[in-house]
Amino acid sequence: MRDRAPKRVSGAAAPARTERIAGIELELVEKRVKRLSLRVYPPDGRVRLTVPRDTPGTVIRATVAERAEWIRTHQERFRALPQPQATLFVSGETHYVDGQPTTLQLVIGSTTGVRLEGNTLSLLATPQCDRAVREARLEAWYRRRLQAALPPLVEEWSGRMGVRPPEYRVKRMSTRWGSCNPRARRIWLNLALARRRPQLLEYVVVHELAHLRVPDHGPAFKALMSEQMPNWRRLDKELDEWPIWARTPAEPQLPPSSSQASLY
């Protein structure tokens, strides 16, 4: 089947749409950006191409064709990884807290709550609490732990880096460990960090605070990170090897689990 040319859109940003280019199905987004950005997302190898408004179809097709082998390579890697497992929030499941495995114990009774005792994570629930409610209770517990850990980290590192402490919030994110809006002076941290080692939370805080001084990931940003946290590349790799969507870490021999590329 012949690949049809993507439609050009003028004016306001167009919603994402599905295109098939060079035999690759992808999500195409035209918006007010300065450069093309091509990303492949785990766990299923979804492809997203973001382009500036009014980018010619010839440029879009050429970009995908040029990177087709790169896209397929990463899709194959992701699909070879263990896929996300269903979580039922019942006794016997392994759930990680601060990077350490714990065994979930579902305690049915008249009270609700979450208790961490050694390597046992007790989830107290009433008989009426279904899976969704149990998940929400445990998520709220993780959120409180993360929110309690953030104030001293943000205060300490804001002082070290010479920036005014920004507003910070926690939310679920599917593809980012953190994000920063320098103009609004607001950073977001991924709820999944409550399951990772505290050092990884600290790294993401430093990473996002660095964006208050350097908005991009260019040489100046990397130099700032190396100055403030010399081991940041190792921590970044550790996050890459245990992706956001995975409940438990991948086996050591598996390849890195996330990848993206920006085309300039």
C-alpha positions in Angstrom: 0.0 0.0 0.0 1.3 3.4 -0.9 2.0 5.8 2.0 -0.2 8.8 1.8 1.3 12.2 2.5 0.4 13.8 5.8 -2.0 16.7 5.6 -0.6 20.1 6.4 -2.3 22.2 9.0 -2.1 25.9 9.3 -3.1 28.2 12.1 -3.9 26.7 15.5 -2.2 23.6 16.6 -3.8 20.4 15.3 -4.8 17.5 17.5 -2.7 14.4 17.3 -3.5 12.1 14.5 -2.4 8.7 13.3 -0.3 8.4 10.1 1.5 5.6 8.4 4.8 6.7 6.9 7.5 4.4 5.5 5.6 1.4 6.8 5.6 2.8 10.4 2.5 3.8 12.2 3.0 6.9 14.3 1.2 9.7 16.1 1.8 13.0 14.4 1.4 16.3 16.3 1.8 19.8 14.7 2.2 22.5 17.3 4.1 25.7 18.1 7.6 24.2 18.6 11.0 25.2 17.0 12.2 21.7 16.0 11.0 18.2 15.1 11.0 15.7 18.0 10.8 12.0 17.3 10.2 9.6 20.2 9.7 5.9 20.7 7.9 5.0 24.0 7.9 1.9 26.1 6.5 -0.6 26.7 4.9 -1.1 23.3 7.1 1.0 21.0 4.5 3.7 20.3 6.0 6.4 18.0 5.2 10.1 18.3 6.5 12.8 15.9 6.0 16.4 17.0 6.7 19.0 14.2 6.4 22.8 14.0 3.3 24.1 12.4 3.2 24.1 8.6 6.1 21.6 8.3 6.0 20.4 4.7 4.9 16.8 4.2 8.1 16.1 2.3 10.1 17.0 5.4 7.9 14.8 7.6 8.2 11.8 5.3 12.0 12.2 4.9 12.5 12.5 8.7 10.6 9.2 9.3 12.3 7.4 6.4 15.7 8.5 7.6 15.1 7.2 11.1 13.0 4.2 10.2 15.7 1.7 11.1 16.3 3.4 14.4 12.6 3.4 15.2 12.2 -0.3 14.4 15.3 -1.2 16.5 13.9 0.4 19.6 10.5 -1.0 19.0 12.0 -4.5 18.9 14.0 -3.9 22.1 10.9 -2.6 24.0 8.7 -5.5 22.9 11.4 -8.0 24.0 11.1 -6.6 27.6 8.7 -8.1 30.1 5.4 -6.3 29.6 3.6 -4.6 32.4 1.9 -7.1 34.7 -1.6 -6.7 36.1 -1.6 -5.6 39.7 -4.5 -6.8 41.8 -3.4 -5.4 45.2 -3.7 -8.7 47.0 -1.5 -10.6 49.4 1.7 -11.9 48.1 2.5 -9.3 45.5 5.8 -7.5 45.5 5.6 -3.7 45.8 8.7 -1.5 46.0 9.1 1.2 48.6 12.2 3.5 48.4 13.8 1.0 46.0 13.3 -2.0 48.4 11.0 -4.9 47.7 8.2 -5.5 50.1 5.5 -8.2 50.3 1.9 -6.9 50.2 -0.4 -8.2 52.9 -4.1 -7.5 52.3 -5.8 -7.3 55.7 -9.6 -7.3 55.5 -11.4 -5.8 58.5 -13.2 -2.8 59.7 -10.4 -0.2 59.3 -8.4 1.1 56.4 -4.9 2.3 56.0 -1.3 1.3 55.0 1.5 0.2 57.3 5.1 -0.6 56.5 6.8 -2.9 58.9 10.1 -4.3 57.8 9.6 -5.9 54.4 5.9 -6.3 54.8 3.5 -3.7 53.4 0.1 -4.1 55.0 -2.9 -2.8 53.2 -5.9 -2.5 55.5 -9.3 -2.6 53.7 -12.9 -3.3 54.4 -14.7 -6.0 52.5 -16.3 -3.4 50.2 -12.9 -2.1 49.0 -12.5 -3.4 45.4 -9.3 -3.4 43.4 -9.7 0.3 42.4 -10.2 1.4 45.9 -7.2 -0.6 47.2 -5.0 0.9 44.5 -6.2 4.4 45.3 -5.4 3.9 49.0 -1.9 2.6 48.3 -1.3 5.4 45.8 -2.3 8.0 48.4 0.1 6.5 50.8 2.9 6.7 48.3 2.0 10.3 47.5 2.2 11.3 51.2 5.6 9.7 51.5 6.9 11.6 48.5 5.4 14.9 49.5 7.0 14.6 52.9 10.4 13.9 51.4 10.4 16.8 49.0 10.5 20.0 51.1 14.0 19.4 52.6 15.4 18.3 49.2 14.0 21.3 47.3 15.2 23.7 50.0 18.7 22.3 50.2 19.3 22.1 46.5 17.7 25.4 45.7 20.2 27.0 48.1 23.1 25.0 46.6 22.2 26.0 43.1 21.4 29.6 43.8 17.8 29.5 42.7 14.6 30.6 44.4 12.7 27.6 45.6 10.0 26.9 43.1 6.5 25.5 43.6 6.6 21.7 43.4 3.9 19.1 43.0 3.5 15.3 42.5 1.5 13.6 39.9 1.3 10.4 37.8 3.3 10.8 34.5 3.6 8.1 31.9 6.8 9.2 30.1 8.7 11.6 32.4 10.2 11.4 35.8 9.9 15.1 36.2 9.2 18.3 34.4 9.9 22.0 34.9 8.1 25.2 33.8 10.8 27.9 34.3 8.4 30.7 33.5 5.8 29.6 36.1 8.6 28.4 38.4 6.9 25.1 38.9 8.3 21.6 38.9 6.4 18.3 38.8 7.7 15.0 40.2 6.5 11.6 39.1 4.6 9.6 41.8 6.5 6.5 40.7 9.6 8.0 42.4 8.2 6.9 45.7 9.0 3.3 44.6 12.6 4.1 43.6 15.7 4.7 45.7 15.7 8.1 47.6 18.9 9.0 45.6 16.9 8.9 42.4 14.3 11.3 43.8 17.1 13.6 44.7 18.6 13.4 41.2 15.3 14.2 39.6 14.8 17.2 41.9 18.3 18.5 41.0 17.6 17.9 37.3 14.4 19.9 37.4 15.9 22.7 39.5 18.8 22.9 37.0 16.2 23.8 34.3 15.4 27.0 36.2 18.9 28.1 35.2 19.3 26.2 31.9 16.0 25.4 30.1 17.3 22.9 27.6 19.5 19.8 27.8 22.5 21.3 26.0 26.2 21.4 27.0 25.5 24.2 29.6 22.9 22.0 31.3 25.2 18.9 31.4 28.0 21.0 32.8 25.8 22.3 35.5 24.6 18.8 36.4 28.2 17.5 36.5 29.2 20.4 38.8 26.3 19.9 41.2 26.0 16.1 41.1 29.0 14.3 39.5 27.3 10.9 39.4 24.1 12.1 37.7 24.7 10.1 34.5 24.8 6.9 36.5 21.6 7.8 38.3 19.9 8.7 35.0 20.9 5.3 33.6 19.4 3.6 36.6 16.1 5.3 36.0 16.3 4.4 32.4 16.8 0.7 33.2 13.7 0.5 35.5 11.0 2.3 33.5 8.1 4.2 34.9 5.6 1.6 33.8 7.3 -1.4 35.4 6.1 -2.5 38.8 9.4 -4.4 39.4 12.9 -3.9 38.0 14.0 -5.6 34.8 16.6 -8.3 35.0 20.1 -7.0 34.9 20.9 -8.5 31.5 18.0 -6.7 29.8 18.8 -3.7 27.6 17.8 -0.2 28.6 14.1 0.2 28.6 13.4 3.7 27.3 14.7 5.9 24.6 14.0 9.0 22.7 15.7 11.3 20.2 15.2 14.9 19.2 15.9 15.9 15.6 17.2 19.4 15.2 
